Amino acid sequence: MSEAAYTTIGREIYPGREVKLSCVRDADQLGPERVAERFRIVYVKAGCGVFQNGENSQIVTAPSVLCLNAEDAAKLHSPTGFTLDILFFEPSVFERYIAFDSIADWRSKLAEDAFFFSAFFERDAAYIGASATNHYLGNRIAQLIRLTDELLTGQKDDFWPCRSRSYFIELLLLVNSVYREDETHERIFTGKMTDEIREVADWLQVHYLEKLVLEDITKQFNTNKTTLNQRFKAVMGVTVMEYVMNLRMQIACSLLRKTYLSVNEIMERAGYRDDAHFLRAFKKYAGCTPTEYRSRYEIAG
C-alpha cells in the first residue's frame, strides 16, 4: 500500500484537507510490519494464525483485536482464512485543538487521556498487542470501523472530519475495554469475574446506546432484577443501570472534549433522546452541564 492509503484527503468539501484516518475492510493481510507515524486497530473477524510482534509470537483466532503502535514490528504467519478490518490513524488525530511536533511530543502530553491508548503502549510477556474478544464486541468494532470508513469515503457534509473522528474515539474506548477485560491482563473489577457477568457486561457494551430498562435486560438473561443487580454490583462495583449510564457518559464526555459536534448530536450519540434526562444524568456524572464541561477544555486548549 502507498503512503497515501494511510490518510484521507478532502475532495469537494474541504478540498485538500488531510484527516489522518483511513480504513481497509475485508483485508486478507496485515500490510507492512511498520507504518510510519501510523497506529493500527485490526479486527480479526475470521480465521486464525500466528501473530508476531518483534521477537514474540502468539496464536490469534477470530474474533480478536490487534492494537499496534508505529514501533511495533507486526506480522501474521500461517494464516488460515484471515479476514481483517483495519483502521490506520496518526494518534494526534485524537486531539481537537493541539498540534504536536512528533508522536513522542504527543505522548508526553497525554495526561488523563493516556488510558485511551493503554492497549497500544503496554507490552509484556503476556500482552504483545493482541486481545481475544467475542462476537458481541467484535461486531460492534467492525460496525464502528465501517461507519468511520463510510464517512471518510463519502464526505457528504461539512461535519465528515469531525464525525469520522467521533466514531474513532468511540472505537478507542471499546478496544480499550476489550484490552482491560482480556484474561491475560490485570483485572479492574472489584470482585471475581464470572461468565454470567462478563456476558452481561459485553452485551451492555454493544447495546448501551439503545433505549434500555432493567426489565428488558433481565429478560435477555433470564433472571430477575434483584439477583442480577446483586451479582453485577458484587463484580463491577455498580448496578446494571449505573454501568449503562457510565458507558454513555464516557462517550458524551469524550466527544465534548475531542470534537466540535453539537451538544444535541452528542446527546443522541450517547443514547439519550430527552434533553432534560441527558442534562440530569450528565450533571450527576460530571458535576456541571455539558456546555460548561466543554468550555473547560476549550479554555485549556
C-alpha positions as CSV (number, residue, x, y, z in Angstrom):
1,M,0.0,0.0,0.0
2,S,1.2,3.5,-0.8
3,E,1.7,6.2,1.9
4,A,-1.5,7.9,0.6
5,A,-3.5,4.8,1.6
6,Y,-3.0,5.7,5.3
7,T,-4.7,9.1,5.3
8,T,-7.8,10.7,3.8
9,I,-7.8,13.9,1.7
10,G,-10.8,16.1,1.4
11,R,-12.4,16.5,-2.0
12,E,-15.4,18.8,-2.8
13,I,-15.8,19.7,0.9
14,Y,-12.6,20.9,2.5
15,P,-10.5,20.2,-0.7
16,G,-7.0,19.1,0.2
17,R,-7.7,18.8,3.9
18,E,-5.9,15.9,5.4
19,V,-7.6,13.7,8.1
20,K,-5.1,11.2,9.3
21,L,-7.5,8.3,9.4
22,S,-8.0,5.6,6.9
23,C,-9.8,2.2,6.8
24,V,-9.2,-1.1,4.9
25,R,-12.0,-3.6,5.3
26,D,-12.1,-7.3,4.5
27,A,-8.3,-7.5,4.0
28,D,-6.5,-10.8,4.0
29,Q,-3.2,-9.5,5.2
30,L,-1.9,-7.1,7.8
31,G,0.2,-4.9,5.5
32,P,3.8,-3.7,6.2
33,E,5.4,-4.6,9.5
34,R,5.5,-1.0,10.4
35,V,3.7,2.1,9.0
36,A,5.5,5.4,9.7
37,E,3.6,7.6,12.1
38,R,0.5,5.4,12.0
39,F,-1.1,3.2,14.6
40,R,-3.5,0.4,13.7
41,I,-6.6,-1.1,15.1
42,V,-7.0,-4.5,13.5
43,Y,-10.2,-6.5,14.0
44,V,-9.6,-10.2,13.1
45,K,-13.1,-11.2,12.2
46,A,-12.4,-14.5,10.6
47,G,-9.5,-17.1,10.5
48,C,-6.6,-17.9,12.7
49,G,-2.8,-17.9,12.6
50,V,0.3,-16.7,14.4
51,F,0.7,-13.1,15.3
52,Q,4.3,-12.0,15.7
53,N,5.3,-8.6,17.2
54,G,9.1,-8.2,17.3
55,E,10.6,-11.4,18.8
56,N,7.4,-12.5,20.5
57,S,4.6,-14.6,19.0
58,Q,1.1,-15.9,19.9
59,I,-1.7,-17.7,18.2
60,V,-4.7,-15.5,17.3
61,T,-8.1,-16.7,16.5
62,A,-11.1,-14.7,15.4
63,P,-12.6,-12.7,16.9
64,S,-9.6,-10.8,18.2
65,V,-8.3,-7.2,18.2
66,L,-4.7,-6.1,17.5
67,C,-3.6,-2.7,18.8
68,L,-0.4,-1.7,17.1
69,N,1.7,1.4,17.5
70,A,4.2,2.8,15.0
71,E,7.1,1.0,16.5
72,D,5.5,-2.5,16.6
73,A,7.0,-4.9,14.1
74,A,3.9,-6.9,13.4
75,K,3.4,-9.9,11.1
76,L,0.9,-12.7,10.6
77,H,2.2,-16.1,9.9
78,S,0.5,-19.4,8.8
79,P,-2.8,-17.7,8.1
80,T,-5.9,-19.8,7.7
81,G,-8.8,-17.8,6.3
82,F,-7.9,-14.4,7.7
83,T,-10.4,-11.6,7.2
84,L,-9.3,-8.3,8.8
85,D,-10.8,-4.8,9.2
86,I,-8.1,-2.3,9.8
87,L,-8.2,1.4,10.9
88,F,-5.0,3.4,10.4
89,F,-4.5,6.5,12.4
90,E,-2.0,9.1,13.4
91,P,-2.5,9.3,17.2
92,S,-2.6,13.1,17.2
93,V,-5.9,13.0,15.2
94,F,-7.4,12.2,18.6
95,E,-6.8,15.9,19.6
96,R,-9.2,18.7,18.7
97,Y,-7.2,21.8,19.5
98,I,-3.5,20.9,19.9
99,A,-0.8,20.4,17.2
100,F,2.3,18.3,18.0
101,D,5.8,18.2,16.6
102,S,6.0,14.4,16.9
103,I,4.4,11.3,18.3
104,A,6.8,11.5,21.2
105,D,5.7,15.1,21.9
106,W,2.0,14.0,21.7
107,R,2.6,11.1,24.1
108,S,4.4,13.2,26.6
109,K,1.3,15.5,26.9
110,L,-1.5,12.9,27.0
111,A,-2.1,13.2,30.8
112,E,-5.5,11.9,31.7
113,D,-6.1,10.7,28.2
114,A,-3.3,8.1,28.4
115,F,-5.9,5.4,29.3
116,F,-7.3,5.6,25.7
117,F,-4.0,4.2,24.4
118,S,-3.1,1.7,27.1
119,A,-3.6,-1.2,24.6
120,F,-1.2,0.4,22.1
121,F,1.7,1.0,24.5
122,E,1.6,-1.6,27.3
123,R,3.7,-4.5,26.3
124,D,4.9,-7.5,28.4
125,A,5.4,-11.3,28.1
126,A,1.6,-11.8,28.4
127,Y,0.5,-9.0,26.1
128,I,2.1,-8.2,22.8
129,G,-0.7,-6.2,21.2
130,A,-3.4,-8.9,20.7
131,S,-6.6,-9.4,22.8
132,A,-9.2,-12.1,22.3
133,T,-12.8,-10.8,22.3
134,N,-16.3,-12.2,21.4
135,H,-18.7,-11.7,18.6
136,Y,-20.8,-9.2,20.6
137,L,-18.0,-6.8,20.9
138,G,-16.3,-7.8,17.7
139,N,-19.4,-6.9,15.6
140,R,-19.6,-3.5,17.2
141,I,-15.9,-2.9,16.5
142,A,-16.5,-3.9,12.8
143,Q,-19.5,-1.6,12.7
144,L,-17.5,1.4,14.1
145,I,-14.8,0.8,11.5
146,R,-17.4,0.6,8.8
147,L,-19.1,3.9,10.0
148,T,-15.7,5.6,10.1
149,D,-14.9,4.4,6.6
150,E,-18.2,5.5,5.2
151,L,-17.8,9.0,6.5
152,L,-14.2,9.2,5.2
153,T,-15.0,8.0,1.8
154,G,-18.5,9.6,1.4
155,Q,-17.6,13.1,2.7
156,K,-21.2,14.1,2.4
157,D,-21.4,17.2,4.6
158,D,-19.3,19.8,6.5
159,F,-19.0,17.5,9.5
160,W,-17.4,14.5,7.9
161,P,-14.0,15.1,9.5
162,C,-15.5,15.6,13.0
163,R,-17.9,12.7,12.8
164,S,-15.3,10.3,11.5
165,R,-13.1,11.2,14.5
166,S,-16.1,10.8,16.8
167,Y,-16.5,7.1,15.7
168,F,-12.8,6.7,16.0
169,I,-12.9,7.9,19.6
170,E,-15.8,5.6,20.4
171,L,-13.7,2.8,18.9
172,L,-10.8,3.6,21.1
173,L,-13.0,3.3,24.2
174,L,-14.3,-0.1,23.0
175,V,-10.9,-1.6,22.2
176,N,-9.6,-0.3,25.5
177,S,-12.4,-2.2,27.3
178,V,-11.5,-5.4,25.3
179,Y,-7.9,-5.0,26.4
180,R,-8.9,-4.4,30.0
181,E,-11.2,-7.5,30.1
182,D,-8.8,-9.9,28.4
183,E,-7.9,-12.7,30.8
184,T,-4.2,-12.2,30.4
185,H,-4.3,-8.7,31.9
186,E,-4.7,-7.3,35.4
187,R,-8.4,-7.0,36.1
188,I,-10.1,-3.7,37.0
189,F,-13.1,-5.3,38.6
190,T,-14.0,-5.2,42.3
191,G,-14.9,-8.9,42.6
192,K,-14.3,-12.2,40.9
193,M,-15.5,-12.1,37.3
194,T,-17.9,-14.8,36.3
195,D,-19.0,-15.9,32.9
196,E,-22.5,-14.6,33.6
197,I,-21.4,-11.1,34.5
198,R,-18.9,-11.0,31.6
199,E,-21.7,-11.9,29.2
200,V,-24.0,-9.2,30.6
201,A,-21.2,-6.5,30.6
202,D,-20.2,-7.4,27.0
203,W,-23.9,-7.2,25.9
204,L,-24.3,-3.8,27.5
205,Q,-21.1,-2.6,25.7
206,V,-22.9,-3.2,22.5
207,H,-26.4,-2.2,23.3
208,Y,-26.0,0.7,25.8
209,L,-26.9,3.3,23.1
210,E,-30.4,1.7,22.8
211,K,-33.4,2.5,25.0
212,L,-32.8,0.2,27.9
213,V,-34.7,-0.6,31.1
214,L,-33.7,-3.1,33.6
215,E,-36.7,-5.3,32.9
216,D,-35.5,-5.8,29.2
217,I,-32.0,-6.8,30.4
218,T,-33.3,-9.3,32.9
219,K,-35.5,-10.9,30.2
220,Q,-32.4,-11.1,27.9
221,F,-30.5,-13.1,30.5
222,N,-33.5,-15.0,32.0
223,T,-33.0,-13.6,35.6
224,N,-34.7,-11.2,37.9
225,K,-33.8,-7.6,38.8
226,T,-32.6,-8.2,42.4
227,T,-30.4,-11.2,41.6
228,L,-28.8,-9.5,38.5
229,N,-28.1,-6.3,40.3
230,Q,-26.6,-8.0,43.3
231,R,-24.3,-10.2,41.2
232,F,-23.4,-7.4,38.9
233,K,-22.6,-5.0,41.6
234,A,-20.5,-7.6,43.5
235,V,-18.2,-7.8,40.5
236,M,-18.4,-4.4,38.8
237,G,-19.0,-2.1,41.8
238,V,-22.1,-0.5,40.3
239,T,-25.6,-1.6,39.4
240,V,-26.5,-2.6,35.9
241,M,-28.2,0.8,35.0
242,E,-25.3,2.7,36.7
243,Y,-23.0,0.8,34.4
244,V,-25.0,1.8,31.4
245,M,-25.0,5.4,32.4
246,N,-21.3,5.3,32.9
247,L,-20.7,3.9,29.4
248,R,-23.0,6.6,28.0
249,M,-21.2,9.4,29.9
250,Q,-17.8,8.2,28.8
251,I,-18.9,8.7,25.2
252,A,-20.5,12.0,25.9
253,C,-17.5,13.4,27.8
254,S,-15.1,12.2,25.2
255,L,-17.0,13.7,22.3
256,L,-17.5,17.0,24.1
257,R,-13.8,17.3,24.7
258,K,-12.5,16.0,21.4
259,T,-15.0,17.0,18.7
260,Y,-17.0,20.0,17.6
261,L,-20.3,18.1,17.3
262,S,-23.3,19.9,18.8
263,V,-24.4,19.0,22.3
264,N,-27.7,17.7,20.8
265,E,-25.9,15.3,18.5
266,I,-23.6,14.1,21.3
267,M,-26.6,13.5,23.4
268,E,-28.1,11.2,20.8
269,R,-24.8,9.5,20.2
270,A,-24.7,8.8,23.9
271,G,-28.1,7.1,23.8
272,Y,-30.3,9.9,25.1
273,R,-33.4,11.3,23.3
274,D,-34.6,13.7,26.0
275,D,-32.7,16.9,26.8
276,A,-33.8,17.0,30.4
277,H,-32.9,13.4,31.1
278,F,-29.5,13.9,29.5
279,L,-28.8,17.1,31.4
280,R,-29.7,15.4,34.8
281,A,-27.5,12.4,34.1
282,F,-24.6,14.5,32.9
283,K,-24.7,16.8,35.9
284,K,-24.8,13.8,38.2
285,Y,-21.8,12.3,36.5
286,A,-19.6,15.3,35.8
287,G,-20.9,17.9,38.3
288,C,-21.6,20.5,35.6
289,T,-23.6,21.0,32.4
290,P,-22.3,19.6,29.0
291,T,-21.6,23.2,27.8
292,E,-19.7,24.0,31.0
293,Y,-17.7,20.8,30.6
294,R,-16.8,21.5,27.0
295,S,-15.8,25.1,27.8
296,R,-13.2,23.9,30.4
297,Y,-11.3,22.1,27.6
298,E,-11.7,24.9,25.1
299,I,-10.0,27.2,27.6
300,A,-7.3,24.6,28.4
301,G,-6.7,24.1,24.7
